[in-house]
């Protein structure tokens, strides 16, 4: 077994891996960027080494520096976590050329499943059902148009090397195809270094069901049941649960066989996830993620199997610690991703500094987090900052436990999805096990979501944020929980019994941008990725002005009114803060 393992990651997944390593008696080596000097994962590790500047390309994506630190620290293995270099075949090969062990699948398997077109070909040859579409990429938007006419609309344009919602655009009609194709190609090039795009038939309301697999070097491949990840925004998961509410034992066995067949088709080793689309009784292969998933926790909660421990054992050449016959799913688990995002602003990234921080606890409650009081969430990294997982004997009780835990989770100073999750958990759609897609696509429903306990808004925003705080008030010798809800918690705040929310007041909205008179101002911190107008242009209300990149997401900022662009201050590549002017429309 290994003496030391370097975790080539940050945040909650680094903390998660460190915990298992400590339980196994293995030394944990952390790496960090200049922005993460005081991060939780740095202090919880046995050793920590600086990689470089905050920019990912110079730190967490710097293969040469990571290998240098691994050698310097005497690490015998590297665990990549997820994101960053976790599915980077050149990184896996570079490690293979040293005496250090890669805790992950073979580089060839990463390559095979990393290219969505190649993966479709391999799965088709292995008899695994795939979503109707192309196995060859489309070179141009014109080529895509010809193929789309054969496949039929709606069409999904997908970057061949994409994943995690990146490089995924949908064209509902032929008029939308060129924009969707170019958007997928642009994101594919930007995030994965591959602008290749292929087309699939877009299934409009499927269930996103995935299967966890484990494969060792002794010929054993098993599955640990399925997870339902249907509640998403921008094709990125928000809530996951296991078991899936609409999968029975017969279907579980069938899709489990599909998943293990898929893993064996690429000679897989380690932990992986086969993702698929469930439409009624049909199940189609979508892709395979060749790493530990964000949502692996719900599988751990219902099976009692430490997936990270199995990853380490497999990499060390040991056989799986369990057989397929020994896998048993007990109870129900739900995971809510705690993202630093403003759901009421179309899920815009919301970096910030954390004030008070209090995690929920109690039976069946788990928090995987890299946060703590006084920490800062920067716009440079992924917006997911923590995960809240609950378990109970059935779905209804697990939901009640989640609602209780969400109510206990306090992250002051940071806008998060906690109020969004509280709202979803209380809906009839969730209770029925629906995808909740109707809610997530309802702009008015999204706009009127509560914001939770956050800091005052940045200067330049149109109106103060509606915030809430909880207090205990003593009346006649008895304590009463009270929520105070208002703008900045000053005059005009509204008090209500805890657990009840008064109707949120309407406020003016400048579309995707904050508006101040004639000015279009940035609603969030980030960098200018694209400028779509120039001085002198006539624009319509709702027309795209700029695209701001923040927390690995592109955010379209639109004109709040019609008029002429008389001043344009935005430049591609420039950093921008919330409230900074972008353009003037007169």
C-alpha positions as CSV (number, residue, x, y, z in Angstrom):
1,X,0.0,0.0,0.0
2,X,1.1,3.6,-0.6
3,X,2.9,5.6,2.1
4,X,1.9,9.1,0.7
5,X,-0.7,10.2,-1.8
6,X,-0.7,13.6,-3.4
7,X,-4.2,15.0,-4.1
8,X,-4.0,17.1,-7.3
9,X,-7.1,19.1,-6.5
10,X,-8.6,21.6,-4.2
11,X,-11.8,22.4,-2.2
12,X,-14.3,19.8,-0.9
13,X,-13.0,16.9,-3.0
14,X,-9.5,17.3,-1.7
15,X,-10.8,17.3,1.9
16,X,-12.9,14.2,1.0
17,X,-9.9,12.3,-0.3
18,X,-7.8,13.4,2.7
19,X,-10.3,11.9,5.1
20,X,-10.1,8.4,3.5
21,X,-6.3,8.5,3.3
22,X,-6.1,9.3,7.0
23,X,-8.4,6.3,7.8
24,X,-6.2,4.1,5.7
25,X,-3.0,5.3,7.5
26,X,-1.7,7.0,4.3
27,X,0.0,10.4,4.4
28,X,-2.0,13.1,2.5
29,X,-0.1,15.7,0.5
30,X,-2.0,18.8,-0.6
31,X,-1.2,21.3,-3.3
32,X,-2.5,24.8,-3.6
33,X,-2.5,28.0,-5.6
34,X,-1.7,31.4,-4.2
35,X,-5.5,32.0,-3.8
36,X,-5.8,28.9,-1.7
37,X,-3.0,29.5,0.9
38,X,-5.4,29.5,3.8
39,X,-7.8,26.9,2.3
40,X,-9.2,24.1,4.5
41,X,-7.7,21.3,2.4
42,X,-4.2,22.8,2.9
43,X,-4.5,22.7,6.7
44,X,-6.1,19.2,6.9
45,X,-3.3,17.6,4.8
46,X,-0.2,16.2,6.4
47,X,1.9,18.3,4.0
48,X,1.1,21.1,1.5
49,X,3.0,22.6,-1.4
50,X,2.5,25.7,-3.4
51,X,1.9,25.2,-7.2
52,X,1.8,28.8,-8.4
53,X,-0.5,31.7,-9.2
54,X,-4.3,31.5,-8.7
55,X,-5.0,31.0,-12.5
56,X,-5.7,27.3,-13.0
57,X,-3.3,27.0,-16.0
58,X,-0.4,28.0,-13.7
59,X,-1.4,25.8,-10.8
60,X,-4.0,23.0,-10.7
61,X,-3.5,22.4,-14.5
62,X,0.3,22.6,-14.4
63,X,1.3,19.0,-15.0
64,X,5.0,19.6,-14.9
65,X,4.8,21.4,-11.5
66,X,2.5,18.8,-10.0
67,X,4.9,16.0,-10.9
68,X,7.7,18.1,-9.5
69,X,5.9,18.4,-6.2
70,X,5.0,14.7,-6.1
71,X,8.7,13.8,-6.5
72,X,9.8,16.4,-4.0
73,X,7.3,15.3,-1.4
74,X,8.1,11.6,-1.9
75,X,4.5,10.8,-2.9
76,X,4.0,7.3,-4.2
77,X,0.7,8.0,-5.9
78,X,-1.5,10.8,-7.2
79,X,-5.3,11.1,-6.8
80,X,-6.8,13.6,-9.2
81,X,-10.2,14.1,-7.6
82,X,-12.6,15.4,-10.3
83,X,-12.3,18.3,-12.6
84,X,-9.0,19.9,-13.5
85,X,-6.7,17.0,-14.7
86,X,-8.9,14.1,-13.5
87,X,-9.8,13.0,-17.1
88,X,-6.6,14.1,-18.7
89,X,-5.0,11.2,-20.6
90,X,-1.6,13.0,-21.1
91,X,-1.4,13.6,-17.3
92,X,-2.1,9.9,-16.7
93,X,0.6,8.9,-19.2
94,X,3.1,11.4,-17.7
95,X,2.6,9.8,-14.3
96,X,3.0,6.4,-15.9
97,X,6.5,7.4,-17.0
98,X,7.6,7.9,-13.4
99,X,7.7,5.7,-10.3
100,X,4.5,7.3,-9.1
101,X,1.1,5.5,-9.4
102,X,-1.9,7.1,-11.0
103,X,-5.1,6.5,-9.0
104,X,-7.3,6.3,-12.0
105,X,-8.2,4.3,-15.1
106,X,-5.7,3.6,-17.9
107,X,-4.9,6.5,-20.2
108,X,-6.3,4.5,-23.2
109,X,-9.6,4.2,-21.4
110,X,-9.7,7.9,-20.7
111,X,-9.0,8.6,-24.3
112,X,-11.6,6.1,-25.5
113,X,-14.4,7.6,-23.3
114,X,-13.1,11.1,-23.5
115,X,-14.0,11.4,-27.2
116,X,-17.8,11.2,-27.2
117,X,-17.8,10.1,-30.9
118,X,-15.3,7.3,-30.3
119,X,-17.1,6.2,-27.2
120,X,-20.4,5.9,-29.2
121,X,-18.6,3.7,-31.8
122,X,-17.1,1.5,-29.1
123,X,-20.5,1.2,-27.2
124,X,-22.3,0.4,-30.4
125,X,-19.8,-2.4,-31.2
126,X,-20.2,-3.8,-27.7
127,X,-24.0,-3.9,-28.1
128,X,-24.7,-1.1,-25.6
129,X,-27.7,1.0,-26.6
130,X,-26.9,4.6,-27.6
131,X,-28.9,7.8,-28.1
132,X,-29.9,8.1,-31.8
133,X,-27.4,10.4,-33.6
134,X,-24.0,10.5,-35.4
135,X,-20.9,8.6,-34.5
136,X,-18.8,10.9,-36.8
137,X,-18.3,14.5,-36.0
138,X,-19.6,17.4,-38.1
139,X,-16.9,19.7,-39.5
140,X,-19.0,22.8,-40.1
141,X,-22.4,24.2,-39.3
142,X,-23.4,23.4,-42.9
143,X,-22.5,19.8,-42.4
144,X,-24.4,19.8,-39.2
145,X,-27.5,21.1,-40.9
146,X,-27.5,18.3,-43.4
147,X,-27.2,15.7,-40.7
148,X,-29.7,17.4,-38.4
149,X,-32.3,17.1,-41.2
150,X,-31.8,13.3,-41.1
151,X,-31.8,12.9,-37.3
152,X,-34.7,15.3,-36.7
153,X,-35.1,18.2,-34.3
154,X,-34.6,19.1,-31.5
155,X,-30.8,18.5,-31.9
156,X,-28.1,18.4,-29.2
157,X,-24.8,19.8,-30.4
158,X,-22.1,18.3,-28.2
159,X,-18.3,18.9,-28.0
160,X,-16.6,15.5,-28.6
161,X,-14.4,16.1,-25.5
162,X,-17.0,17.8,-23.4
163,X,-18.6,16.9,-20.1
164,X,-20.0,18.5,-17.0
165,X,-22.5,20.6,-19.1
166,X,-19.6,22.3,-21.0
167,X,-19.8,22.2,-24.8
168,X,-23.5,21.2,-24.8
169,X,-26.0,23.3,-26.8
170,X,-29.5,22.6,-27.9
171,X,-31.1,23.6,-31.2
172,X,-34.9,23.3,-31.0
173,X,-35.4,24.5,-34.6
174,X,-33.2,24.7,-37.7
175,X,-32.8,28.5,-37.1
176,X,-31.0,27.8,-33.8
177,X,-28.6,25.2,-35.2
178,X,-25.7,27.4,-36.3
179,X,-25.6,29.3,-33.0
180,X,-25.8,26.0,-31.0
181,X,-23.1,24.4,-33.2
182,X,-20.7,27.3,-32.9
183,X,-21.3,27.6,-29.1
184,X,-20.5,23.9,-28.5
185,X,-17.4,24.2,-30.7
186,X,-16.2,27.3,-28.8
187,X,-16.7,25.8,-25.4
188,X,-15.1,22.5,-26.5
189,X,-12.0,24.3,-27.7
190,X,-11.9,26.5,-24.6
191,X,-12.4,23.9,-21.9
192,X,-11.1,20.7,-23.5
193,X,-8.8,21.9,-26.3
194,X,-11.0,20.1,-28.9
195,X,-13.5,22.0,-31.1
196,X,-14.9,18.8,-32.6
197,X,-18.7,18.7,-32.4
198,X,-21.1,15.8,-33.0
199,X,-24.9,15.7,-33.1
200,X,-27.5,13.6,-31.2
201,X,-31.2,13.6,-31.1
202,X,-32.1,15.8,-28.1
203,X,-34.5,13.9,-25.7
204,X,-36.7,16.6,-24.3
205,X,-37.7,15.3,-20.9
206,X,-35.7,12.1,-20.1
207,X,-34.5,11.1,-16.7
208,X,-30.7,11.3,-16.3
209,X,-29.8,8.0,-14.7
210,X,-26.2,6.9,-14.1
211,X,-24.6,3.8,-12.8
212,X,-21.5,3.6,-10.5
213,X,-19.0,0.9,-11.5
214,X,-15.8,-0.4,-10.0
215,X,-13.2,-2.5,-11.9
216,X,-9.9,-4.0,-10.6
217,X,-6.9,-5.6,-12.3
218,X,-8.1,-9.1,-11.3
219,X,-10.9,-9.3,-13.7
220,X,-13.7,-8.1,-11.4
221,X,-16.2,-5.5,-12.6
222,X,-19.2,-4.6,-10.5
223,X,-21.8,-1.9,-10.2
224,X,-23.1,-0.2,-7.1
225,X,-26.6,0.7,-8.3
226,X,-27.8,3.8,-10.0
227,X,-28.3,7.5,-9.2
228,X,-30.9,9.9,-10.6
229,X,-29.4,13.2,-11.6
230,X,-32.3,14.7,-13.6
231,X,-32.5,18.1,-11.8
232,X,-30.1,20.2,-13.7
233,X,-29.4,23.8,-14.8
234,X,-27.5,24.4,-18.0
235,X,-27.1,20.6,-18.3
236,X,-25.2,20.6,-15.0
237,X,-26.5,18.6,-12.1
238,X,-27.9,20.3,-9.0
239,X,-29.6,17.4,-7.1
240,X,-28.8,13.7,-7.1
241,X,-30.4,10.8,-5.4
242,X,-30.1,7.0,-5.0
243,X,-31.8,4.8,-5.7
244,X,-33.5,6.4,-8.7
245,X,-37.3,6.8,-8.0
246,X,-38.4,5.3,-11.3
247,X,-36.0,2.3,-11.5
248,X,-37.3,-1.1,-10.3
249,X,-35.2,-4.2,-9.6
250,X,-35.5,-5.6,-13.1
251,X,-34.4,-2.3,-14.7
252,X,-31.6,-1.9,-12.1
253,X,-30.2,-5.3,-13.1
254,X,-30.5,-4.4,-16.8
255,X,-28.8,-1.0,-16.7
256,X,-26.2,-2.4,-14.3
257,X,-25.3,-5.0,-17.0
258,X,-25.1,-2.2,-19.6
259,X,-22.7,-0.3,-17.3
260,X,-20.4,-3.2,-16.6
261,X,-20.4,-4.1,-20.3
262,X,-19.4,-0.5,-21.1
263,X,-16.5,-0.6,-18.6
264,X,-15.2,-4.0,-19.8
265,X,-15.4,-2.8,-23.5
266,X,-12.5,-0.3,-22.7
267,X,-10.6,-2.5,-20.2
268,X,-11.5,-0.2,-17.4
269,X,-9.7,0.0,-14.0
270,X,-10.9,2.1,-11.0
271,X,-14.1,3.9,-10.2
272,X,-16.2,5.2,-13.1
273,X,-19.7,6.3,-13.9
274,X,-21.8,5.2,-16.9
275,X,-24.3,7.9,-17.6
276,X,-27.5,7.3,-19.5
277,X,-30.9,8.6,-20.5
278,X,-34.0,6.8,-19.2
279,X,-37.2,7.2,-21.3
280,X,-39.9,5.0,-19.9
281,X,-38.4,1.5,-20.0
282,X,-35.7,2.4,-22.5
283,X,-32.2,3.2,-21.4
284,X,-29.5,4.8,-23.7
285,X,-25.8,5.2,-23.1
286,X,-24.8,8.8,-22.9
287,X,-21.1,8.9,-21.8
288,X,-18.7,7.5,-19.3
289,X,-17.0,9.7,-16.7
290,X,-13.6,8.2,-16.0
291,X,-13.2,9.5,-12.5
292,X,-14.9,9.7,-9.2
293,X,-18.1,11.7,-9.6
294,X,-19.2,14.7,-7.5
295,X,-22.3,12.7,-6.5
296,X,-20.5,9.5,-5.5
297,X,-21.6,10.3,-1.9
298,X,-25.2,9.2,-2.3
299,X,-24.0,5.8,-3.5
300,X,-21.7,5.6,-0.5
301,X,-24.6,6.4,1.8
302,X,-26.9,3.6,0.4
303,X,-24.3,0.9,0.0
304,X,-21.9,1.7,2.8
305,X,-19.0,1.4,0.4
306,X,-16.2,4.0,0.5
307,X,-15.6,4.5,-3.2
308,X,-12.4,6.5,-2.7
309,X,-11.0,3.7,-0.6
310,X,-11.8,1.3,-3.4
311,X,-10.0,3.6,-5.9
312,X,-6.9,3.5,-3.8
313,X,-7.0,-0.2,-3.3
314,X,-7.4,-0.8,-7.0
315,X,-4.5,1.4,-7.9
316,X,-2.4,-0.5,-5.4
317,X,-3.1,-3.7,-7.3
318,X,-5.5,-5.1,-4.7
319,X,-8.8,-6.8,-5.6
320,X,-12.2,-5.2,-4.9
321,X,-13.2,-5.6,-1.3
322,X,-16.7,-6.7,-2.3
323,X,-18.4,-8.9,-4.9
324,X,-21.5,-8.0,-6.9
325,X,-23.6,-10.4,-4.7
326,X,-22.5,-8.5,-1.6
327,X,-23.7,-5.1,-2.9
328,X,-26.9,-4.1,-1.1
329,X,-28.7,-0.8,-1.4
330,X,-30.4,0.3,1.8
331,X,-32.6,3.3,2.3
332,X,-32.5,6.4,0.2
333,X,-29.9,9.2,-0.1
334,X,-30.2,12.7,-1.5
335,X,-27.4,15.2,-2.4
336,X,-27.9,18.9,-2.9
337,X,-24.9,20.8,-4.5
338,X,-24.2,24.0,-2.6
339,X,-23.1,26.3,-5.4
340,X,-22.1,29.9,-4.9
341,X,-24.8,31.1,-7.4
342,X,-27.7,33.4,-7.4
343,X,-30.6,31.2,-8.6
344,X,-32.9,34.2,-8.9
345,X,-30.5,35.8,-11.4
346,X,-30.5,32.8,-13.7
347,X,-28.0,30.9,-11.6
348,X,-25.3,33.6,-12.1
349,X,-22.0,32.8,-10.2
350,X,-21.8,34.7,-6.9
351,X,-18.2,34.7,-5.5
352,X,-17.7,36.4,-2.1
353,X,-16.3,36.3,1.4
354,X,-17.8,34.0,4.0
355,X,-18.8,35.4,7.4
356,X,-20.3,33.0,9.9
357,X,-20.3,29.4,8.9
358,X,-22.3,26.6,10.5
359,X,-22.8,23.1,9.0
360,X,-25.9,21.0,9.8
361,X,-25.5,17.7,11.7
362,X,-27.4,14.8,13.2
363,X,-28.3,11.3,12.2
364,X,-28.1,10.6,8.4
365,X,-26.5,14.0,7.6
366,X,-23.2,14.4,5.8
367,X,-21.5,17.6,4.6
368,X,-18.6,17.4,2.1
369,X,-17.1,20.9,2.1
370,X,-14.0,23.0,1.7
371,X,-15.5,26.0,3.4
372,X,-15.0,27.7,6.7
373,X,-15.7,31.1,8.3
374,X,-13.6,33.9,6.9
375,X,-12.8,32.0,3.7
376,X,-13.2,33.5,0.2
377,X,-14.8,32.0,-2.8
378,X,-13.1,33.4,-5.9
379,X,-14.5,33.6,-9.5
380,X,-11.5,31.6,-10.7
381,X,-12.8,28.1,-9.8
382,X,-16.0,26.0,-10.0
383,X,-19.0,27.5,-8.2
384,X,-19.7,24.3,-6.3
385,X,-18.3,24.9,-2.8
386,X,-20.0,22.1,-0.8
387,X,-22.4,19.2,-0.9
388,X,-25.1,18.3,1.6
389,X,-26.2,14.7,1.7
390,X,-29.0,13.1,3.8
391,X,-30.0,9.5,4.2
392,X,-33.0,7.8,5.7
393,X,-35.0,4.6,5.3
394,X,-37.1,6.0,2.3
395,X,-37.3,8.9,-0.1
396,X,-39.9,10.8,1.9
397,X,-38.0,10.7,5.1
398,X,-34.7,11.5,3.4
399,X,-36.4,14.6,1.9
400,X,-37.7,15.7,5.3
401,X,-34.2,15.3,6.7
402,X,-32.8,17.3,3.8
403,X,-35.2,20.2,4.4
404,X,-34.2,20.2,8.1
405,X,-30.5,20.1,7.3
406,X,-30.8,22.9,4.7
407,X,-32.5,25.0,7.3
408,X,-29.6,24.5,9.6
409,X,-26.9,25.2,7.0
410,X,-25.6,28.8,7.5
411,X,-23.2,30.4,5.1
412,X,-23.3,34.2,5.8
413,X,-22.0,36.6,3.2
414,X,-22.3,34.2,0.3
415,X,-25.2,33.8,-2.0
416,X,-25.8,30.0,-2.5
417,X,-28.4,27.6,-3.8
418,X,-29.6,26.7,-0.3
419,X,-32.9,28.6,-0.7
420,X,-33.4,27.1,-4.1
421,X,-32.9,23.6,-2.7
422,X,-35.3,24.3,0.1
423,X,-37.9,25.5,-2.4
424,X,-37.5,22.4,-4.7
425,X,-37.7,20.0,-1.8
426,X,-41.1,21.4,-0.8
427,X,-42.6,21.1,-4.3
428,X,-45.2,18.6,-5.4
429,X,-43.1,17.9,-8.4
430,X,-40.2,16.7,-6.2
431,X,-42.6,14.6,-4.1
432,X,-43.8,12.8,-7.2
433,X,-40.2,12.2,-8.4
434,X,-40.5,14.4,-11.4
435,X,-37.6,16.1,-13.2
436,X,-38.8,19.6,-12.1
437,X,-37.8,20.7,-15.6
438,X,-41.0,22.8,-15.8
439,X,-39.9,24.9,-12.8
440,X,-36.3,25.3,-13.9
441,X,-37.4,26.6,-17.3
442,X,-39.9,29.0,-15.8
443,X,-38.2,32.4,-15.8
444,X,-40.7,34.0,-13.4
445,X,-40.4,31.1,-10.9
446,X,-36.6,31.4,-11.0
447,X,-36.7,35.2,-10.7
448,X,-38.8,35.1,-7.6
449,X,-36.8,32.5,-5.7
450,X,-35.7,33.6,-2.2
451,X,-32.1,34.7,-1.9
452,X,-31.3,33.6,1.7
453,X,-28.9,35.2,4.1
454,X,-26.4,37.2,2.1
455,X,-24.3,40.3,2.2
456,X,-25.5,43.7,1.0
457,X,-25.4,44.0,-2.9
458,X,-22.5,45.5,-4.8
459,X,-22.8,49.2,-5.6
460,X,-24.5,49.7,-8.9
461,X,-27.0,46.9,-8.6
462,X,-30.6,47.9,-9.2
463,X,-32.1,47.7,-5.7
464,X,-30.9,45.9,-2.6
465,X,-31.0,42.2,-2.3
466,X,-33.9,40.8,-0.3
467,X,-32.1,39.1,2.6
468,X,-33.2,37.1,5.6
469,X,-31.8,36.4,9.1
470,X,-33.1,34.3,11.9
471,X,-33.4,35.5,15.5
472,X,-34.8,34.2,18.8
473,X,-37.3,36.6,20.4
474,X,-38.4,36.3,24.0
475,X,-42.0,37.1,24.8
476,X,-43.5,36.4,28.1
477,X,-40.7,34.1,29.2
478,X,-40.9,32.0,26.0
479,X,-38.5,32.1,23.1
480,X,-39.9,32.3,19.5
481,X,-37.9,31.8,16.3
482,X,-38.4,34.7,14.0
483,X,-37.2,35.3,10.5
484,X,-36.5,39.0,9.5
485,X,-36.7,39.6,5.8
486,X,-35.9,42.9,4.1
487,X,-33.6,44.9,1.9
488,X,-30.3,45.2,3.8
489,X,-32.2,44.4,7.0
490,X,-32.9,48.1,7.6
491,X,-36.1,50.0,7.6
492,X,-38.9,48.2,5.9
493,X,-37.9,44.7,6.9
494,X,-40.7,42.1,7.4
495,X,-40.8,39.7,10.3
496,X,-42.4,36.3,10.0
497,X,-42.4,33.1,12.1
498,X,-39.4,30.9,11.2
499,X,-40.2,28.5,8.4
500,X,-42.6,30.9,6.7
501,X,-41.6,33.3,4.0
502,X,-43.6,36.4,3.1
503,X,-44.2,37.1,-0.5
504,X,-41.1,38.5,-2.1
505,X,-41.5,42.0,-3.4
506,X,-40.9,42.7,-7.0
507,X,-38.1,44.9,-8.1
508,X,-36.9,46.2,-11.4
509,X,-34.8,43.9,-13.4
510,X,-32.4,44.8,-16.2
511,X,-32.6,41.3,-17.7
512,X,-29.3,39.5,-17.4
513,X,-27.5,42.7,-16.5
514,X,-27.9,45.1,-13.7
515,X,-29.1,48.5,-14.9
516,X,-28.5,52.0,-13.6
517,X,-30.3,54.6,-15.9
518,X,-28.6,54.4,-19.2
519,X,-25.7,52.2,-18.1
520,X,-25.4,48.5,-18.4
521,X,-23.4,47.3,-15.5
522,X,-21.9,43.9,-14.6
523,X,-24.1,41.8,-12.3
524,X,-21.2,39.6,-11.3
525,X,-17.4,39.5,-10.9
526,X,-15.4,37.8,-13.7
527,X,-13.6,38.5,-16.9
528,X,-14.9,39.7,-20.3
529,X,-15.0,36.7,-22.6
530,X,-16.7,38.2,-25.7
531,X,-18.0,41.7,-26.8
532,X,-20.9,41.6,-29.2
533,X,-21.4,45.3,-29.8
534,X,-19.4,48.4,-30.7
535,X,-19.9,52.1,-30.1
536,X,-22.5,53.5,-32.4
537,X,-24.5,50.3,-32.7
538,X,-28.3,50.4,-32.3
539,X,-29.5,47.6,-30.0
540,X,-32.8,46.2,-29.0
541,X,-33.9,45.4,-25.4
542,X,-32.6,41.9,-24.6
543,X,-29.9,42.0,-27.3
544,X,-26.6,40.4,-26.3
545,X,-24.0,43.0,-25.3
546,X,-21.1,41.0,-23.7
547,X,-20.3,37.6,-22.3
548,X,-18.7,37.4,-18.9
549,X,-16.8,34.3,-17.8
550,X,-17.0,33.5,-14.1
551,X,-16.5,30.2,-12.2
552,X,-16.1,28.3,-15.5
553,X,-19.4,29.5,-16.9
554,X,-20.3,31.9,-19.7
555,X,-22.9,34.5,-18.6
556,X,-24.7,36.5,-21.3
557,X,-25.3,40.1,-20.4
558,X,-28.0,41.8,-22.4
559,X,-29.3,45.3,-23.1
560,X,-31.9,46.5,-20.5
561,X,-33.5,48.8,-23.1
562,X,-33.4,49.7,-26.7
563,X,-31.1,52.5,-27.9
564,X,-27.7,53.5,-29.2
565,X,-24.4,52.4,-27.7
566,X,-22.8,55.7,-26.9
567,X,-20.0,54.4,-24.7
568,X,-18.4,50.9,-24.5
569,X,-15.9,50.2,-21.7
570,X,-15.7,46.4,-21.9
571,X,-12.6,44.8,-23.5
572,X,-12.1,41.1,-24.1
573,X,-9.9,39.6,-21.4
574,X,-10.4,42.4,-18.9
575,X,-11.3,41.7,-15.3
576,X,-14.6,43.1,-14.2
577,X,-16.3,43.5,-10.8
578,X,-20.0,43.4,-9.9
579,X,-21.3,46.9,-10.5
580,X,-18.6,48.0,-13.0
581,X,-20.0,49.8,-16.1
582,X,-20.0,47.8,-19.4
583,X,-21.8,50.2,-21.8
584,X,-24.0,53.2,-22.0
585,X,-27.3,53.0,-24.0
586,X,-29.1,56.3,-24.9
